[in-house]
Amino acid sequence: CRFITWGFGPLFCLANSPKSDMKKGMVDEPNVTINQAYLKTMEKKVEDLKTLIEVSAIISSTLDFSDLMRLVMEKAKGVMDAEACSILLYNKENNKLEFDLALCREEAVSDTLREKVTLDMGQGIAGWVAENQAPLLIKDAKTDNRFYPEADRLTYFTTRSLMAVPLVSRSGLIGVAEILNP
């Protein structure tokens, strides 16, 4: 067996298999064995690409920003296997972040966030991301000093980990997208 390697280890094995009924002088056909870890990685990439194609189709099919953001965040939540996700929009008039969308188990959580929670620039993880216009990956939210626990307290949600990215256009900051407990 001759192993072909790539990156993290053996990718597949090439081995010649003799065929008793082959004519003299013909080349044996190789058997190919694929590394299971590599196969799983490729299957995940194919699924992710399918999702990107779906998102691309969604973007092409709607011009409504709210509908578009909801559909994209639903896909992101599914791909990341997350418990919740949200979008906070930047309000230039009061220099605050306001919840526009929150996708989780209960619709009431989204309403609570929209009605009761706003963040100053720099406040909480989303405020930090907006102010610095840099993404963050937080593995343990409770131990991060930027974490804003009031949102969890009001919604009875438990944020353990999160990813937050700034939403920026040519004209500046739009807001922050968060994926919670991926």
TORBALO-286314 format. One record per residue: chain; x, y, z negated of N, C-alpha, C, CB in turn; residue in three letters. Coordinates in steps of 0.02 Angstrom, whole numbers. Atoms other than C-alpha are relative to their C-alpha. Glycine has a CB too. Example, Ala and Ser with C-alpha at 12.3 -4.5 7.8 and 13.67 -1.06 7.14 Angstrom:
BEGIN
 kette    nc1    nc2    nc3   cac1   cac2   cac3    cc1    cc2    cc3   cbc1   cbc2   cbc3 rest
     A     45    -59      0    615   -225   -390     45     60      0    -50      1    -62  ALA
     A    -42    -59      3    684    -53   -357    -39     55    -37     20     23     71  SER
This chain:
BEGIN
 kette    nc1    nc2    nc3   cac1   cac2   cac3    cc1    cc2    cc3   cbc1   cbc2   cbc3 rest
     A     42    -58      0      0      0      0     45     62      0    -48      0    -61  CYS
     A    -38    -62     -4     72    169     49    -45     57    -23     27     13     74  ARG
     A     43    -52     28      0    309    -60     15     67     33     11      6    -76  PHE
     A     -6    -68    -25    -32    479     14    -21     44    -58    -46     13     65  ILE
     A     16    -43     57    -25    613   -121    -14     70     23     57     -1    -51  THR
     A     16    -70    -14    -95    788   -127    -20     33    -66    -58      6     52  TRP
     A     17    -38     60    -95    908   -273      5    -39    -64    -69     25      6  GLY
     A      3     29     67   -149    814   -428     14    -74     -5    -66     13    -29  PHE
     A    -15     71      4   -104    635   -384    -16    -37     64    -39    -32    -57  GLY
     A     13     38    -61   -136    494   -263    -68     18     30      3    -75    -15  PRO
     A     61    -18    -35   -264    545   -135    -32    -62     30     15     51     55  LEU
     A     26     63    -26   -284    382    -42     57    -47     16    -44     12     62  PHE
     A    -50     52    -11   -194    221     -1    -11    -27     71     -6    -57    -53  CYS
     A      3     31    -66   -154    159    173     30    -70     -4     37     43     53  LEU
     A    -26     68      0   -135    -28    191    -22    -33     65    -26    -41    -62  ALA
     A     18     36    -61   -130   -136    346    -35    -64    -18     62    -14     44  ASN
     A     35     63     12   -255   -277    351      7    -44     61    -75     13    -17  SER
     A     -8     45    -57   -212   -424    459    -67    -27     22     48    -58    -17  PRO
     A     62     30    -27   -350   -486    572     21    -62     39    -40     51     45  LYS
     A    -21     64    -29   -333   -668    618    -20     -7     73    -29    -57    -40  SER
     A     23     10    -68   -429   -652    779     26     54     48    -75     -1      2  ASP
     A    -26    -53    -43   -329   -503    846     49    -30     50     34     55    -42  MET
     A    -46     23    -52   -232   -527   1006     71     21    -18    -19     28     69  LYS
     A    -70    -14     13    -44   -530    996     19     68     30     46    -56     29  LYS
     A    -22    -65    -24     33   -357   1010    -45     58    -20      7     -1     73  GLY
     A     44    -55     22   -116   -258    944     19     22    -70    -75    -22      2  MET
     A    -17    -28     65    -90   -143    794    -58    -14    -49     13     77      5  VAL
     A     50     11     51   -179   -188    633    -34     65    -19     31    -33    -63  ASP
     A     37    -60     22   -316    -66    575     15     13    -74    -76     -9     11  GLU
     A    -13    -15     71   -275     25    412    -64      0    -41     36     68     -7  PRO
     A     54     -8     48   -388      9    260     14     64    -39     -6    -63    -49  ASN
     A    -10    -62     36   -415    174    171    -38     -4    -66    -24     61     42  VAL
     A     31     -2     66   -449    184    -16      7     71    -26     33    -52    -49  THR
     A     -2    -70     22   -496    357    -83     -2      3    -76    -59     39     29  ILE
     A     -3    -12     71   -453    414   -259    -69     27    -23     56     51    -18  ASN
     A     67    -18     24   -618    428   -358     -4     72    -26    -21    -47    -54  GLN
     A      0    -69     25   -570    592   -444     -2     49     57     62     12    -45  ALA
     A     -1    -43    -59   -532    670   -276    -69     -1     34     54    -23     49  TYR
     A     66      6    -31   -697    605   -205    -52     42    -38    -21    -73      3  LEU
     A     47    -40     41   -795    682   -351     11     74     10      8    -18    -75  LYS
     A    -16    -70    -11   -704    847   -326    -27     23     67     77     11     -4  THR
     A     25    -17    -66   -747    847   -142    -76      3      2     26    -50     52  MET
     A     73     -1      2   -929    804   -176    -25     64    -33    -27    -62    -38  GLU
     A     19    -62     34   -940    952   -297     10     59     46     42      8    -65  LYS
     A    -13    -55    -47   -862   1067   -167    -53      3     55     70     -7     30  LYS
     A     52      3    -51   -987   1009    -37    -66     28    -27    -10    -72     26  VAL
     A     60    -26     31  -1131   1044   -157      4     76     -9    -12    -34    -68  GLU
     A     -9    -72      9  -1060   1217   -196     -6     36     67     69     14    -32  ASP
     A      5    -31    -66  -1043   1254    -11    -73      1     25     44    -37     50  LEU
     A     72      1    -18  -1224   1200     18    -36     58    -35    -32    -68    -19  LYS
     A     31    -54     37  -1274   1323   -118     18     68     30     21     -3    -74  THR
     A    -20    -63    -32  -1173   1462    -36    -38     11     65     75      1     13  LEU
     A     39     -5    -62  -1261   1426    128    -71     21    -16      1    -67     39  ILE
     A     67    -19     21  -1429   1436     38     -2     73    -21    -24    -45    -57  GLU
     A     -2    -69     22  -1379   1601    -42      7     46     61     59     12    -49  VAL
     A     -8    -39    -61  -1324   1666    128    -67      6     37     53    -31     46  SER
     A     66     -1    -32  -1494   1619    200    -47     45    -39    -29    -71      5  ALA
     A     43    -43     42  -1580   1706     53     16     73     13     10    -17    -75  ILE
     A    -20    -69    -12  -1479   1864     81    -26     24     67     77      7     -3  ILE
     A     24    -18    -66  -1527   1862    264    -75      8      3     23    -51     50  SER
     A     73      3     -5  -1711   1834    227    -36     55    -39    -23    -66    -23  SER
     A     35    -50     39  -1748   1975    105     42     64     -6    -16    -27    -69  THR
     A    -33    -64      9  -1707   2158     90    -16     30    -68    -21     49     55  LEU
     A     18    -24     66  -1785   2180    -81     54    -18    -51    -69    -28    -22  ASP
     A    -56     11     45  -1643   2201   -207    -19    -44    -60     28     66    -25  PHE
     A     21     39     59  -1741   2131   -356    -10    -73     17    -64     29    -30  SER
     A     11     69    -21  -1796   1976   -262     67    -34     15    -45     -3     62  ASP
     A    -65     27    -18  -1621   1951   -196     41    -18    -62     39     50     43  LEU
     A    -38     13     61  -1540   1965   -368    -29    -60    -38      1     62    -44  MET
     A     31     57     35  -1665   1844   -445     19    -66     34    -77      7      0  ARG
     A    -16     62    -36  -1635   1713   -309     74    -18     -6    -18      8     74  LEU
     A    -72     14      6  -1445   1731   -315     16    -23    -71     41     63     17  VAL
     A    -14     20     69  -1444   1720   -506    -28    -69    -16    -28     52    -49  MET
     A     27     68      9  -1557   1566   -503     49    -51     27    -69     -7     34  GLU
     A    -49     47    -30  -1431   1482   -387     63     -3    -42     17     23     72  LYS
     A    -61     -1     42  -1283   1537   -494    -11    -38    -64     21     72    -15  ALA
     A     17     36     62  -1368   1472   -651      0    -75     12    -70     23    -27  LYS
     A      1     72    -16  -1397   1304   -566     69    -28     14    -44    -12     60  GLY
     A    -67     24    -16  -1221   1288   -496     43     -5    -62     33     47     52  VAL
     A    -41     -1     61  -1144   1332   -664    -29    -44    -55      7     72    -25  MET
     A     35     40     50  -1268   1220   -756     -4     39    -67     37    -68    -11  ASP
     A      2    -45     57  -1296   1367   -873    -70      1    -32     19     71     21  ALA
     A     64     -5     35  -1433   1393  -1004    -37     63     19     12     -1    -75  GLU
     A     32    -63    -16  -1467   1573   -953     46     44     41    -21     37    -65  ALA
     A    -41    -50    -35  -1409   1718   -847    -38     66     -1     15    -22     73  CYS
     A     32    -66      2  -1443   1903   -839     36     49     44     -3     26    -72  SER
     A    -29    -57    -35  -1414   2062   -743    -18     62    -39    -25      4     75  ILE
     A     10    -65     32  -1391   2227   -830     18     52     53     44      8    -65  LEU
     A    -13    -52    -48  -1404   2380   -718     26     63    -35    -63     16     41  LEU
     A    -29    -61     27  -1304   2538   -747    -46     59     14     70     13     29  TYR
     A     41    -60     -6  -1412   2692   -779     46     60     -6    -58      2    -55  ASN
     A    -47    -57     -2  -1308   2843   -727    -25     58    -42     11     22     72  LYS
     A     29    -57     36  -1428   2965   -811     17     -1    -74    -75      2      9  GLU
     A    -14      4     72  -1399   2900   -988     65    -37    -16    -58    -34    -36  ASN
     A    -64     35      7  -1233   2807   -958     -7    -64    -41     52     46    -32  ASN
     A     13     62     36  -1307   2643  -1022    -12    -57     48    -60      8    -48  LYS
     A     18     60    -36  -1329   2465   -964    -68    -23    -25     53    -57     -9  LEU
     A     67     21     17  -1510   2406   -960    -15    -67     32    -52     53     23  GLU
     A     17     66    -27  -1572   2228   -939    -53      8     54    -25    -47    -56  PHE
     A     47      0    -55  -1657   2209   -772    -29    -69     11     33     26     64  ASP
     A     20     69    -13  -1664   2020   -760     32    -45    -53     21    -23     72  LEU
     A    -26     52     45  -1644   1878   -884    -36    -64     16     -9     20    -76  ALA
     A     29     65    -17  -1672   1698   -831     18    -50    -55     23    -25     70  LEU
     A    -10     51     52  -1694   1573   -972    -64    -40     -7     21     33    -68  CYS
     A     58     43      8  -1822   1452  -1041    -65     40     -9     10    -46    -60  ARG
     A     62    -37     15  -1949   1581  -1105      0     68     34     -9      8    -75  GLU
     A      8    -65    -33  -2011   1731  -1005      0     57    -51    -65      2     40  GLU
     A      3    -51     52  -2036   1825  -1169     70     27    -17    -33    -28    -63  ALA
     A    -68    -22     13  -1847   1832  -1192     19     56     47     50    -60      6  VAL
     A    -14    -51    -50  -1830   1931  -1031    -34     65    -18    -21    -24     70  SER
     A     38    -60     19  -1965   2052  -1088     32     33    -61    -73    -18    -16  ASP
     A    -31    -27     60  -1882   2074  -1259     65     37     18     15    -56    -51  THR
     A    -63    -32    -19  -1713   2112  -1180    -12     65     37     41    -48     42  LEU
     A     14    -61    -39  -1787   2237  -1057    -27     56    -44    -50    -15     56  ARG
     A     32    -50     42  -1888   2326  -1191     42     25    -58    -65    -27    -27  GLU
     A    -33    -18     63  -1770   2326  -1340     76      5      2    -18    -50    -50  LYS
     A    -73      1      1  -1589   2308  -1286     28     42     57     26    -72      5  VAL
     A    -42    -36    -47  -1479   2436  -1200     70      3    -30    -28     73     14  THR
     A    -69     -1     22  -1291   2443  -1209     35     64     25     38    -62     24  LEU
     A    -43    -56    -21  -1175   2593  -1208     58    -29     40     26     40    -62  ASP
     A    -60     21    -36  -1028   2584  -1091     52    -18    -53     27     56     48  MET
     A    -50     23     48   -895   2484  -1185    -30    -41    -57     36     58    -28  GLY
     A     32     37     55  -1023   2406  -1305    -15    -71     23    -65     36    -23  GLN
     A     11     70    -17  -1030   2217  -1306     45    -22     57    -73    -11     18  GLY
     A    -41     27    -54   -950   2105  -1178    -20     31     67     -6    -77      3  ILE
     A     23    -31    -63  -1059   2173  -1036     23     72      5    -77     -4      5  ALA
     A    -23    -69      0  -1015   2351  -1086     74      6     14    -16     33    -66  GLY
     A    -71      1    -13   -831   2309  -1086     13    -14     74     35    -53    -44  TRP
     A     -8     18    -70   -846   2227   -914    -17     60     45    -44    -61     18  VAL
     A     20    -58    -40   -938   2380   -846     51     56     -4    -69     25    -23  ALA
     A    -48    -54     10   -817   2505   -920     66    -13     34     11     11    -74  GLU
     A    -65     19    -29   -662   2411   -861     -5    -25     71     33    -52    -43  ASN
     A     13     28    -66   -741   2345   -701     46    -60     14      9     53     55  GLN
     A    -40     61     -3   -655   2179   -734    -41    -58    -27     67      8    -39  ALA
     A     38     58     24   -729   2004   -755     30    -28    -64     -2    -54     53  PRO
     A    -23     34     61   -718   1907   -918    -29    -70     -3    -20     40    -63  LEU
     A     23     68     15   -731   1723   -962     13     -8    -75     37    -55     43  LEU
     A     -5      6     72   -767   1701  -1147    -21    -70    -20    -45     54    -36  ILE
     A     14     69     19   -755   1524  -1214    -37     -6    -67     65    -39     -4  LYS
     A     33      0     65   -813   1565  -1391    -23     71    -16     48    -27    -56  ASP
     A     26    -68      6   -924   1719  -1395      1     26    -71    -70      3     27  ALA
     A      5    -21     70   -945   1724  -1584     66     26    -28    -24    -58    -42  LYS
     A    -65    -22     26   -758   1748  -1611     29     58     39     48    -58      0  THR
     A    -25    -57    -39   -738   1885  -1480    -27     64    -30    -22     -7     75  ASP
     A     22    -60     34   -743   2056  -1561    -42     46     43     60     38    -25  ASN
     A     43    -40    -44   -832   2129  -1408    -72    -26      2     29     -1     71  ARG
     A     67     32     -2   -982   2012  -1431    -51     44    -37      3    -70    -31  PHE
     A     55    -39     28  -1147   2103  -1466    -55    -49    -24    -28     52     52  TYR
     A     45     52     25  -1248   1985  -1580    -74     21     -3     22    -22    -67  PRO
     A     69    -24      7  -1405   2094  -1584    -46    -31     52     -2     76      5  GLU
     A     41     30    -52  -1469   2023  -1419    -20    -71    -19     37      0     68  ALA
     A     16     68     23  -1458   1845  -1488    -50      2    -57     64    -36    -22  ASP
     A     44     -4     58  -1542   1898  -1649    -72     16     21     25     54    -49  ARG
     A     67    -20    -23  -1689   1979  -1558    -36    -54     40      5     63     41  LEU
     A     30     50    -46  -1716   1833  -1438      3    -71    -27     35      2     66  THR
     A     -9     67     28  -1672   1685  -1550     39    -46     46    -67    -31    -17  TYR
     A    -43     37    -45  -1548   1631  -1417     69     -5    -32      4     34     71  PHE
     A    -68      6     26  -1374   1567  -1460     49      0     58      7    -65    -42  THR
     A    -52     -6    -51  -1235   1627  -1347     64    -33    -27     12     74     20  THR
     A    -62     33     20  -1087   1509  -1361     59     22     45     -8    -76      3  ARG
     A    -52    -20    -48   -989   1553  -1204    -34     39     56     39    -63     29  SER
     A     31    -38    -56  -1013   1668  -1056     53     23     50    -38     59    -27  LEU
     A    -39    -31    -54   -947   1734   -893    -36     64     17      7    -48     63  MET
     A     30    -64    -18   -975   1916   -850     42     31     55     -5     47    -61  ALA
     A    -34    -33    -55   -932   2006   -688    -33     66     16      1    -46     63  VAL
     A     29    -64    -19   -952   2186   -637    -32     -4     69     53     56     -3  PRO
     A     32     -7    -65  -1070   2224   -493     18     70     25    -79    -12     -2  LEU
     A    -26    -63    -24   -986   2360   -392    -14      7     74     75      7    -15  VAL
     A      9    -14    -71  -1031   2440   -226     49     55     20    -74     22     15  SER
     A    -44    -54    -23   -942   2570   -121    -11     64    -39    -11     13     75  ARG
     A     16    -62     36  -1031   2705   -220     14     -6    -75    -72     18     11  SER
     A    -17      6     71   -976   2636   -389    -35    -58    -35    -16     63    -35  GLY
     A     27     53     42  -1040   2529   -531    -76     -7     10     15     13    -73  LEU
     A     71     15     -3  -1210   2445   -507    -22    -29    -67    -16    -50     57  ILE
     A     18     32     64  -1209   2340   -666     46    -59    -14    -72    -24      1  GLY
     A    -38     59     21  -1152   2174   -739    -44    -61      6     27      8    -74  VAL
     A     34     64     -2  -1202   1995   -704     32    -45    -52      4    -33     73  ALA
     A    -24     46     52  -1187   1868   -846    -28    -69     11    -18     26    -71  GLU
     A     20     70      1  -1194   1679   -848     14    -24    -72     37    -44     55  ILE
     A     -7     19     70  -1225   1613  -1026     -1    -75    -10    -54     33    -41  LEU
     A     -8     70     18  -1172   1444  -1094      5    -46     61    -58    -22    -42  ASN
     A     -9     44    -58  -1108   1371   -931     32    -66    -20     44     35     53  PRO
